[in-house]
């Protein structure tokens, strides 16, 4: 199937994180093999622009539709969509 990667961290949470990074690297290598570097970078840029536009849209839609009292209760939404605020 493939070679076994040695795990250099200790503890379940650290090993989970390390394995997630291995899987991410493997998936990026597959993506590069399928699309090529240029197409992959273009797809990542397009997706980043989409996420930025979606976040701005959701932020304006939710902040306009909420009263001040309701807006204070939306801390998670505010932190997720606009981390600088």
Secondary structure, DSSP 4 states (H G I P E B T S, - for coil): --PPPPP---SHHHHHHHHHHHHHHHHHHHHHHHH-HHHHHHHHHHHHHHHHHHHHHHHHHHHHHS-HHHHHT-HHHHHHH-TT-
